[in-house]
Amino acid sequence: MEKIAIDMNHFCLPWVQTILGTHLNDKPNFMALDWVTRVNYKPVMMGAGVNKGNASHDAIMDTGEFSINIPTVDMVGVTDYVGIVSGKKTDKSSLFRVFYGELKKAPLIEECPLRIEFRLVQTVDLPTNSFFIGEMINAYSEERFLTDGKPDVEKIRPFILTMPDNRFWALGNVVGHAWKDGAAFREDLKK
Amino acid sequence: MEKIAIDMNHFCLPWVQTILGTHLNDKPNFMALDWVTRVNYKPVMMGAGVNKGNASHDAIMDTGEFSINIPTVDMVGVTDYVGIVSGKKTDKSSLFRVFYGELKKAPLIEECPLRIEFRLVQTVDLPTNSFFIGEMINAYSEERFLTDGKPDVEKIRPFILTMPDNRFWALGNVVGHAWKDGAAFREDLKK
């Protein structure tokens, strides 16, 4: 089958949709964030790729704190809105009910089932973006989103962004079980 | 509603499931990779968080090249397998049909609908992991996975990992449209 080199901005990985929380001019500010991943096992660190032109970029540089909030499928509209409207022009501080954990410049979104506060530990300077690495200080949820004390993804109902089609997706069917299906595959290899 | 601080290893974001390709002892080697995101807009860069104990870690340090391959829902077993078996003990070079793009130490997986080759540009040294930042050299697909020349996520059929439940998920229903739902939300705000 012929391999086709595709446009490099069209590579179509699904990204978890989150909302980045920062303090801008001493007020809460929010931005849709898809370029995010865990980066370190212990201590728990995550990183966020933020364009240098975004207000959130300067806010993190300024305060050294940020939050990552996981919206539900019911929050698609407002999540997309905070991604298309700049904090430089629009005050987004009153869009959500906000609370704080240990950090006072990392606003946490009440409406989101999962909210994580981070202290910036390293800024990786890249050509158009900074990659902000934060140490997780606390992750907050509520009893109604937990099962046996652990976050339950079916109660949290996160969503996913794909490009270049620009669609948001709910999770669908369970197609396998990590650490089990691989063990079964290994047994099959031995036969 | 009371906010509960949850175990910091149980924060339950959905991660896109990929397979990291490297050259280990001059042979292809593969590892399940979930800690991955785009980090820079232009040039296109992505980053991968790899534990320092993994064979893939030393392979990237050694060659300065790697690949990221997107498996389909039909490849759950083998993808999980390359995540639970170490390249230090097991030769995983013949699990997939392999081809190469421009880079000769970034093996691309024939069975995956999307394969991306990266040249390492920066290694971020973290306590237990390195975060490898690579510049995308090429992304390869095939006509059968494209619609109008662009990768079509419904043809690619990627899958997602969630923890702490350790389940793999297909994408489900479309719940919204990026850059449109936010614009509609903005219009509603004006009313």
Interface residues (C-beta under 8 A of the other chain):
Chain A: M1 E2 K3 I4 A5 I6 D7 M8 N9 H10 F11 C12 L13 P14 W15 V16 T18 A32 D34 W35 V36 T37 R38 V39 N40 Y41 K42 P43 V44 M45 G47 G49 N51 I70 V73 V76 G77 V78 T79 D80 Y81 V82 G83 I84 V85 F99 G101 L108 E110 L114 R115 I116 Q122 V124 L126 P127 T128 N129 F131 I133 M136 N138 A139 Y140 S141 E142 E143 R144 L146 G149 K150 P151 D152 V153 I156 P158 F159 I160 L161 T162 M163 P164 D165 N166 R167 F168 W169 A170 L171 G172 N173 V174 V175 G176 H177 A178 W179 K180 D181 G182 A183 A184 F185 R186 D188 L189
Chain B: M1 E2 K3 I4 A5 I6 D7 M8 N9 H10 F11 C12 L13 P14 W15 V16 T18 A32 D34 W35 V36 T37 R38 V39 N40 Y41 K42 P43 V44 M45 G47 G49 N51 I70 V73 V76 G77 V78 T79 D80 Y81 V82 G83 I84 V85 F99 G101 L108 E110 L114 R115 I116 Q122 V124 L126 P127 T128 N129 F131 I133 M136 N138 A139 Y140 S141 E142 E143 R144 L146 G149 K150 P151 D152 V153 I156 P158 F159 I160 L161 T162 M163 P164 D165 N166 R167 F168 W169 A170 L171 G172 N173 V174 V175 G176 H177 A178 W179 K180 D181 G182 A183 A184 F185 R186 D188 L189
